Amino acid sequence: MKILLTGGCGFIGSAVVRRAVRDGNEVINIDKMTYAASEAALEGAASSPRHHLIKADICDLQAMRAAFARHRPDAVMHLAAESHVDRSIDGPGAFVHTNITGTFLLLEAAREYFATLSGEQRANFRFHHISTDEVFGALEDGDPAFNEYTPYDPRSPYSASKAASDHLARAWMHTYGLPVIVSNTTNNYGKWQFPEKLIPLMLINAITEQPLPVYGAGANSRDWLFVDDHAEALLKVLSCGVPGDTYCIGARQPRKNIDVVQAICAIIDAKLPSPNGSRSRLITYVSDRPGHDHRYEIDPTTAEKELHWEAAHDFERGLAVTAQWYLDNEAWWRGIQARTYAGQRLGEGVKS
């Protein structure tokens, strides 16, 4: 397929680009190149003749129209988004602009392009909108995991903006006939993840023996999915998914935050012993994030059955692979610390 993919230099997007190009697809990669984007994350796909990078903002309607007109894709994968809850607390405006307005404008460009198609190309066209489990709100201990029928109940500016974009995507199918598929996933982890997120931040701090700040009592629980497994699932959704349907993508690997941090300490202690003792001594409990959702967990039964997909990595294996990558790629994250983000806390208060 020829895929127009947004956000392809981001963490999840770059994993999808690498996988798609490796599988023989052509990718038109549209990325605004914000603070969290990295061309290096494309690895060998960056130099492939099947990869075309367009540095543009999805909020630029003319640029989106031009991309569709020039490349005439077979499908769209929409991953571009502002995605960090803490940053959405500090500055919600960027999330509303990119996640809601940007999705609206991309849908409009896709709808205009779809109207020009006919025959087999029209019948096979898909608009795959990639979202998050955070649109469903929060679970309490003992509640059943999220699935495709869970009502929406977003709690943060980030999740509210993603919920709005999900609703827009579905509305464009029901109103205009655009063949939309939505997928929702849980927390991803793996190589090339920007170090503001929990796992890379804790890995880097453990490697450098800096404090390991844990929100509240560390009892908040997340369902963890290795990013390469997610990339495989997303391409399965695109090729096998049914327009109008939703697919919840997860790995059945829930862990409390404190257990994740303790596991990171054990891995780094084993790989890089410290004369100062176990890294668990670095764990510090800090004031909780405003509106911190207690628990997320996804039931991926539908995706597993209908897409014939299952996550290949359990959490222990995936975390060990991820930890080794951060140990081996110190120059990359050291550069981010020097230029962009030094590990400081975000999301302590709302800015006007």
C-alpha positions, 0 to 999 in steps of 0.5 A: 500500500501507499500510506499517508501517515501523520506523526511518523517521526514520533515514538509510535509513528516511527515504529510504524514507519519502520515496520511498514517500509520493511514490509514493502509499503510506501509511506508518505510521512507527514510530521511537524517535527516538534520537540518529541520528533526524531528523524533518527528514529526512522533508522533505515527507513529514512533512506529508503526510496519507499519513504517520503518525509514531508515536514508540515503541520496537519493544521495546514490545510493547504499542505495536507491537500497538496500531499494528498494530490501529489502522492494519491495514497491508498490509506491514511494512518493518523498518529500525529498528536500532542500526547503527554498528560503533564504537558496538557495540564500546563498548556492545554491550548496546543492539545486542542489545536493539534488534536482537535483542529488538526484532526478536523482539517486532516479529515477534510483533506481526506474527504475531499481526496476520497471524493475523487476516487473511484472503483477499486481504489475508492473501495479499498481506501481507509482512514485509520485514526489512532487513539488512546485508552485514556478517552475511557476515563479511569478504572477502579481496582476490580473493574473490567478492562476497557473494551470497544463498548466502554463509554467515553469519560476523559479526565485530562485536557489530553484525553478530552482532546483525543476523545473529541478527535475520535468523535470527529473521525467517526462523524466523518464516516457517518455523515460523509461516508469516509471509511474510518477505522478507530483503534485505542491503545494503552501505554506504549514503551520501547526504543526512541521514546522521548524521556518525559514519559515514565519508563524512559525517564526512570531508565535514564535517571537510574542509569545516571543515579538521579532521583526516581520521582514516583507520583503519590504512592505509586499505586496507579496502574497502567497496561503496558504494550511494547511499541513494535507489537503495537506497530504490527497491530496498527498495520493489521488494523489498516489491512484487515479492519472493517470501516466503522469498527473500533479495535482495542489494542493491548498486551494484557500486561498491567503493572502498578507504577511503583512495580515498573520503577522497581523492575527498572531498578533491578534491570539497571542494577544487574546491567550496570552495578553501582558501588552505592547500592541498589537504585531502589534507594533513589525512589522518591514519592512526590505530590500526585499529578492533578486528576491522576487516573487510577488505572487503565487496562485494555481487553484486546480480545476483539483485536486478537480474534479479528486481526489474528494478532497477539502481542509478542513481548511480555513486560519483562522481556520488553522492558529488558530490551528497552533498558538495553537500548537506552544503555546503548544509546546514551548519546541520543538521550544526552543530546535531548537533555542538553537541548530540549528536556533535562528531566524536570517535572511537568504538569504541576499547574495550569498556565493561562 
